[in-house]
Amino acid sequence: MRRSLIALSLLVLGHVGAASAAMVAKPVQWTDQGVTYKSFLVYDDAVTARRPGLVMVPNWYGVNDMAVAKAKDIAGKDYVILLTDMYGGDTRPKSEAEAGAAVKPLYADRKIMRQRVMRALDELKAQEKNAPIDPSRLAAIGFCFGGSAVLDLARAGADVAAVVSFHGLLSTDDPKLGAQIHAHVLALNGADDANVPPEQRAAFEAEMRDGKVDWASTDFGGAVHCFTEKEATTPTGNCRYDDKVAKRAYAAMRAWLSESFAAKK
C-alpha cells in the first residue's frame, strides 16, 4: 500500500510539473495603411521573470500552426517571441505557388519589407506592458524568407542587439545600407544551398565588411535550404530538414544572442 501511495504521489506531482509549463500564443494585431496584420505573442506564461524579446519572421508560408509550434519550441522559458505576419489580410499560403506569390512583392520592393518588419519591432516593444519582455534585450530571428526580412530589419538601422538569419537569402537591394546596421549579424546557411550561391555569399560578406558590422556567417557542411523546417521531409532536393544541423544552428543562435545582449549593456 505504501508503495502504491508513493507511486500515486509521484504521478500527481509529475502532472503538476507538466501543467506548470504554460506556453501561450496570444493573438496580436495591428493595422497599417488599411491592412490588418495577424501575429502571435509566444512565451511561457508560468515564468514571471522578464526575458529577451524576439521578432520572429517565419518562412514564406507565413504564420500557421507549424510556425506557432516552432516559436514555442524556441521561446521555451528563455524568450518572448512575436511571431510576425508579414503579409496581412487573409493571406495564408497553402502551396509553394501561393507562397511565392505572397513574397514576390516584398522582394520586388525591399522598402516595403523593411517597413513591415520595422513595424513588427515597434509592436514587440509595445507588448512590454502585456508580457514579461526585457526592453533592453531585443533581437530578431528569421527563417528562409524570414531570414531575408530580419537582415533587412538590421539594414534599416533597427535598435536591436542582434539578428539571426536561418537559411535565408543574403542579397540586398542596396549594399550601402550595411552602414546603417547597429545589430550583431549572424547568418546561418547550408553549404550546399543552391538558393545562396557563392557570389551572393561574397557580396554579403563585402557588405558587412564595408559597413563595419559585427557579423559572422556559418555554412553547415552537407546542409541545403530549409534545414530547420521539420515539415521539409523530402529526402532529395534543395529544401530538406536536417536535425543535426538544426540543433547546431539553434545552439549558435543562443550563444550569439547571449553575447550580443551582454555587449549591449
C-alpha positions, -999 to 999 in steps of 0.1 A, spaced: 0 0 0 28 24 9 45 18 -24 12 24 -42 7 57 -24 43 68 -32 38 59 -69 5 78 -69 21 109 -53 49 108 -79 23 105 -107 3 135 -94 35 156 -89 45 147 -124 12 160 -138 15 192 -117 50 198 -130 38 193 -166 10 218 -160 33 244 -147 48 250 -181 22 273 -197 32 281 -233 8 306 -248 3 321 -282 -17 353 -278 -31 370 -309 -16 404 -316 -30 425 -344 -22 459 -359 -34 478 -389 -12 498 -412 -23 516 -443 -57 498 -441 -42 463 -439 -45 442 -407 -16 420 -397 -24 390 -375 5 378 -354 11 359 -321 30 367 -289 45 334 -278 61 327 -244 59 306 -212 33 323 -191 44 303 -160 77 322 -159 74 357 -144 110 368 -150 115 393 -178 134 379 -207 146 390 -241 120 398 -268 125 384 -303 108 394 -335 105 361 -354 96 360 -391 87 326 -404 93 311 -438 73 321 -468 42 301 -457 38 328 -430 20 324 -397 5 289 -394 3 261 -369 38 249 -378 53 283 -373 35 287 -339 48 253 -328 83 263 -338 81 296 -320 70 278 -288 100 254 -291 124 283 -295 108 305 -268 107 280 -240 114 297 -208 141 320 -224 124 344 -248 92 362 -256 86 359 -293 64 380 -316 57 356 -345 52 381 -372 27 382 -400 44 400 -430 15 396 -455 -16 410 -438 -52 405 -446 -62 368 -450 -31 358 -469 -21 323 -456 -3 304 -484 -11 267 -487 12 259 -516 46 269 -530 28 288 -557 8 308 -532 38 314 -510 59 326 -540 31 350 -549 30 363 -514 67 371 -511 72 384 -546 61 420 -539 83 421 -508 114 410 -527 105 433 -555 103 463 -532 126 458 -502 115 491 -488 81 475 -481 98 446 -465 118 469 -442 88 489 -433 67 459 -423 94 442 -402 102 476 -385 65 479 -376 67 444 -361 96 455 -339 75 485 -328 47 462 -319 70 439 -299 82 469 -279 46 479 -273 39 444 -258 62 451 -228 30 461 -208 13 428 -216 42 403 -214 74 398 -195 97 414 -221 130 430 -211 131 460 -234 169 463 -230 173 429 -247 156 428 -281 166 409 -312 152 393 -344 153 358 -360 140 346 -393 138 315 -414 141 313 -452 122 344 -464 121 354 -428 159 354 -427 159 380 -455 134 400 -436 154 402 -404 186 411 -423 166 440 -438 155 449 -403 192 453 -394 198 472 -426 170 496 -417 191 506 -387 168 490 -361 178 493 -324 182 456 -317 211 438 -302 212 411 -329 196 395 -358 200 358 -368 191 345 -403 185 308 -408 188 296 -444 178 330 -457 188 348 -488 217 372 -482 210 396 -511 201 433 -507 187 460 -529 213 485 -516 247 473 -502 252 508 -488 225 500 -462 251 479 -444 265 512 -429 232 516 -410 235 483 -392 238 485 -354 229 449 -346 253 420 -344 245 399 -375 247 361 -377 239 343 -410 234 305 -408 232 287 -441 236 253 -456 269 250 -475 250 233 -504 221 256 -505 216 264 -542 195 294 -533 226 311 -518 253 308 -545 289 317 -538 286 352 -554 257 361 -531 277 350 -500 307 370 -512 286 401 -518 271 398 -483 305 395 -467 317 426 -486 285 444 -474 292 435 -438 329 445 -440 322 478 -458 296 486 -432 319 477 -403 293 454 -389 299 429 -361 290 398 -380 295 361 -386 285 337 -413 284 299 -409 279 274 -436 269 240 -424 285 212 -445 261 188 -462 231 210 -455 208 226 -480 179 251 -477 151 246 -450 174 227 -426 153 238 -396 119 232 -411 107 199 -397 80 196 -424 106 196 -452 108 158 -453 116 153 -490 148 132 -490 163 150 -520 162 184 -535 172 218 -521 147 220 -492 154 194 -466 152 193 -428 185 182 -410 181 175 -373 218 176 -365 224 208 -383 192 224 -368 205 217 -333 239 232 -341 222 263 -356 200 268 -326 229 265 -303 248 291 -324 218 314 -322 215 312 -285 252 318 -280 251 347 -304 221 363 -287 236 359 -252 269 375 -263 251 403 -281 228 411 -252 258 412 -228 277 435 -252 247 460 -254 247 466 -216 
